[in-house]
Amino acid sequence: MGKHRKEEHMDEEMNTSELLKEVVEENQTRKILEILNDCKDLAEAKEKVKALLNK
């Protein structure tokens, strides 16, 4: 694998990593939004969001 091809491969891996990071963040935001919609008050929502961190 030449130097140019190796750099191209690294760029592809970085792009894939960035896309994966974005999808994970979007999914986490969706989970939080769902929690907020399902909770009766802020205290309950905070507890459920904290529970996400402890998984």
Number of C-alpha atoms within 10 A of each C-alpha: 7 7 8 9 10 11 12 12 13 12 12 12 12 12 12 12 12 12 12 12 12 12 12 12 12 12 12 13 12 12 14 17 13 12 17 17 11 11 14 10 10 10 10 14 19 14 12 15 16 11 10 11 7 6 5
